[in-house]
Amino acid sequence: MVEPCVGVFGATSSVGKGLLSLLVQRGQPIVAFTRQPIDAGMQSICPSVTWRQLKDEAFGKKWATVSDKITSWFYLAPIWTLPTYFDFFAAHGARRIIALSSTSVFTKGNSSDEGEQLIAQRLAEGEAYFRAWAERNHVTWVILRPTLIYGQGRDKNITEIARFIRRFKFFPLFGCARGLRQPVHRDDVAMACFSAFFTSSVANRAYNINGGETLTYREMIERIFTALNQPPILITIPRWFFRLAVNIMRRLPRYRHWTVAMAERMNRDLVFDASEATRDFRYLPRPFQLMKEDLPE
């Protein structure tokens, strides 16, 4: 019996690449959608995948008359962009969609930074619109909310910290930096998507997805120094100096997303319970262990 085709949005993202690998190993026919130009490297890695490029925001409407039948989907792009493609999914006869959100929907809502507040609002609205549309159209929905994603040197969290340490040989901390963290590897997020998708009893629910180890922010930074084979040099600085430093750093393109609120969260616990995911689809993430391939080149 031939497996039905599945669609993957955000296929060239870090999680997307991990998920494609799992699906290919299973022998699953895949149609992968991406906004990035489709390079020969990705095609050679996943030769059995059918690739399609999303060219603009009107893609969903322009393809509303397609005849391809793809009833099952993974949506790995920002969840607030998902409503753009409601007509597109309906035209394909979508019956089940696994979508990624983020625990930032909970942690950034009361941020001192307006940009972060907006992210939390967009995540919450994206989730709400998705659930409402799915329920109206009898589409099974699942939302997965990862914590701090790292892996393969492509994330904007651990990777950016590692780049800072390599460049400046130290890392600044605000206060004691004892806030708890649960970094989750991108391969564990991909496996969560895969496992939830192929567990038929997982339906119409949202799950928090954490890493397999809880450690303080300070300990997390020390682990990054160790992975880089550098002695940990942690400098505690006052809030006013942190604000000044961030304002200067944001002039550089690589650090334009840094905020004072990021420093303030160093002393806040950002932990979530993933026991429901473990119970329902055997989610068992790894502890926080940085491998060579998880560091930037």
C-alpha positions in Angstrom: 0.0 0.0 0.0 1.4 3.4 -1.0 1.7 5.9 1.8 -0.4 9.1 1.2 1.6 12.2 0.5 2.2 14.8 3.3 2.9 18.5 2.9 5.6 20.4 4.9 5.7 24.2 5.2 9.0 25.6 6.4 10.9 22.7 5.1 14.3 24.4 5.0 14.1 25.6 8.6 16.3 23.9 11.1 13.4 21.8 12.5 12.1 21.3 8.9 15.4 19.6 7.8 15.3 17.3 10.8 11.7 16.4 10.1 12.3 15.7 6.4 15.1 13.3 7.3 12.7 11.3 9.6 9.9 11.3 6.9 12.3 10.2 4.2 13.6 7.3 6.4 10.0 6.2 6.8 9.5 6.2 3.1 6.9 8.9 3.3 6.0 10.7 0.0 6.6 14.5 0.7 5.8 17.8 -0.9 8.0 20.4 0.7 7.2 24.1 0.6 9.8 26.9 1.2 10.2 30.6 0.7 13.9 30.1 0.1 15.3 29.3 -3.3 15.5 25.5 -3.6 19.2 24.7 -3.9 20.8 21.6 -5.4 22.2 20.6 -2.0 18.8 20.2 -0.4 17.5 18.3 -3.5 20.5 15.9 -3.3 20.0 15.3 0.4 16.3 14.5 -0.1 15.9 13.4 -3.7 12.6 11.7 -3.0 11.0 15.0 -1.9 8.9 17.1 -4.3 9.9 20.8 -3.8 7.7 23.9 -4.4 8.7 27.5 -3.7 6.4 30.0 -2.0 6.9 33.1 -4.1 4.8 35.7 -2.3 2.1 36.3 0.3 -0.7 35.8 -2.3 0.4 32.2 -2.8 -2.6 30.7 -0.9 -5.1 32.5 -3.0 -3.3 32.0 -6.3 -3.3 28.2 -5.7 -6.9 28.0 -4.5 -7.8 25.9 -7.5 -5.2 23.2 -7.3 -6.4 19.7 -7.7 -3.6 17.9 -5.7 -5.0 16.1 -2.7 -2.8 16.5 0.4 -4.8 15.8 3.5 -1.9 15.9 6.1 0.4 18.8 6.8 3.2 20.0 9.0 3.4 23.8 9.4 6.8 24.8 10.7 6.8 28.5 9.7 5.7 31.1 12.2 2.2 30.2 13.3 0.9 33.7 12.8 1.5 33.3 9.0 -0.6 30.2 8.9 -4.0 32.0 8.3 -2.6 33.3 5.0 -2.9 29.7 3.7 -6.3 28.7 5.0 -7.8 28.7 1.4 -4.7 26.8 0.2 -5.1 24.1 2.8 -8.9 23.9 2.1 -8.3 23.5 -1.6 -6.0 20.6 -1.0 -8.5 18.9 1.3 -6.5 19.2 4.5 -7.8 17.0 7.3 -4.9 17.1 9.8 -2.3 19.8 10.5 0.6 19.8 13.0 1.8 23.4 13.7 4.7 24.8 15.6 4.2 27.7 18.0 6.5 28.6 21.0 6.4 28.9 24.8 7.2 32.6 24.1 3.5 33.0 23.9 3.6 32.7 27.7 7.0 34.2 28.5 7.1 37.4 26.4 3.6 38.7 27.0 4.7 40.8 30.0 8.1 41.7 28.5 9.5 45.3 29.0 10.2 45.3 25.2 7.3 46.2 22.9 8.7 44.1 20.1 8.7 41.0 22.3 5.2 41.8 23.5 4.1 41.9 19.8 5.7 38.4 19.2 3.7 36.9 22.1 0.5 38.6 20.8 1.1 37.3 17.3 1.7 33.8 18.6 -1.4 33.8 20.6 -3.5 35.2 17.7 -2.0 32.7 15.3 -2.9 29.8 17.6 -6.4 31.1 18.2 -7.1 31.7 14.5 -5.7 28.3 13.6 -7.9 26.5 16.2 -11.0 28.3 15.2 -10.5 27.7 11.5 -9.7 24.1 12.0 -12.7 23.4 14.2 -15.1 25.2 11.7 -13.7 23.1 8.9 -13.5 19.8 10.8 -9.7 19.7 10.5 -7.7 17.9 13.2 -5.2 20.3 14.7 -2.1 19.9 17.0 0.0 22.7 18.3 3.5 22.1 19.6 5.2 24.8 21.7 9.0 24.3 22.0 11.1 26.1 24.6 14.6 27.4 23.7 15.5 25.6 20.4 19.2 24.9 19.5 21.0 22.6 17.2 23.0 22.4 13.9 24.4 25.9 14.5 21.4 27.6 12.9 19.3 28.8 15.8 19.1 32.4 17.0 19.6 31.4 20.7 22.6 29.2 21.6 24.3 29.8 18.3 24.3 33.6 18.7 25.6 33.3 22.3 28.4 31.0 21.0 29.3 33.5 18.3 29.5 36.3 20.9 31.8 34.2 23.1 34.1 33.3 20.3 34.4 37.0 19.3 34.7 38.6 22.7 36.0 35.8 24.9 33.5 36.6 27.7 29.8 36.8 28.3 27.9 39.5 30.2 25.3 38.5 32.8 22.7 40.5 34.6 22.4 39.7 38.3 23.0 36.1 39.4 21.5 34.7 36.2 19.8 31.9 38.1 16.7 31.7 36.0 15.9 28.1 34.9 16.1 27.0 31.3 15.2 23.9 29.3 17.0 24.1 25.9 15.5 21.7 23.4 17.5 20.2 20.5 15.9 20.8 17.0 16.0 17.0 16.3 13.9 16.5 19.4 11.4 19.1 18.2 11.4 17.3 14.8 10.8 14.0 16.5 8.0 15.5 18.5 6.3 16.6 15.3 6.9 13.2 13.7 5.6 11.2 16.7 2.6 13.4 17.3 1.7 13.1 13.6 1.8 9.4 13.5 -0.1 8.9 16.8 -3.7 9.0 15.7 -5.0 9.6 19.3 -3.1 13.0 19.4 -5.8 15.4 18.2 -7.1 18.9 18.9 -4.6 19.7 21.6 -1.6 21.9 22.3 1.5 20.6 24.0 4.5 22.3 25.5 7.8 20.7 24.4 10.9 21.2 26.6 14.4 20.0 26.7 15.5 16.9 28.7 17.4 18.9 31.3 16.6 21.9 33.5 19.6 24.2 34.4 20.2 27.8 35.3 21.0 30.4 32.7 24.5 30.7 34.1 25.0 27.0 33.8 23.8 27.0 30.3 26.3 29.7 29.4 29.1 27.8 31.1 28.2 24.7 29.0 28.6 26.8 25.8 32.1 27.9 26.9 33.0 24.3 27.6 31.8 23.2 24.2 33.9 25.9 22.6 36.9 24.8 24.6 37.2 28.1 26.3 37.4 28.9 30.1 34.2 30.5 31.3 34.6 34.2 31.7 31.3 35.6 33.0 31.0 39.3 33.9 28.1 40.5 35.9 27.1 44.1 34.9 24.4 46.5 36.1 21.2 47.0 34.3 22.1 50.5 33.1 25.3 49.3 31.6 23.5 46.4 29.9 21.1 48.8 28.4 23.9 50.9 27.0 25.7 47.9 25.7 22.6 46.5 24.0 21.9 49.8 22.3 25.4 49.8 20.9 25.3 46.1 19.9 22.0 46.5 18.1 23.7 48.7 15.5 25.4 45.5 14.2 23.1 43.4 12.0 23.9 40.2 13.9 22.7 41.6 17.2 19.8 43.8 16.1 17.3 41.5 17.8 19.0 41.7 21.2 17.0 43.5 23.9 17.3 44.6 27.5 14.4 42.3 28.2 16.6 39.3 27.3 18.9 40.3 30.2 16.0 40.7 32.6 14.8 37.1 31.8 18.2 35.7 32.9 16.8 35.7 36.4 13.4 34.4 35.6 12.4 30.7 35.4 11.2 29.7 32.0 10.3 26.1 32.6 7.4 24.0 31.2 5.9 20.6 31.9 6.0 18.3 28.9 4.6 15.3 30.7 1.5 15.3 28.6 3.6 15.0 25.5 5.5 12.1 27.1 2.3 10.4 28.0 0.5 10.9 24.7 3.3 10.3 22.1 6.3 9.2 24.1 8.3 12.5 23.9 11.7 11.8 25.5 14.1 14.7 24.8 17.9 14.6 25.4 19.7 16.6 28.0 21.5 19.8 27.0 24.7 18.5 25.4 26.3 20.6 22.7 28.0 18.7 20.0 30.5 20.0 17.4 27.7 20.2 14.8 25.5 22.3 17.1 28.1 25.1 17.1 28.4 27.8 14.5 31.2 27.4 11.9 
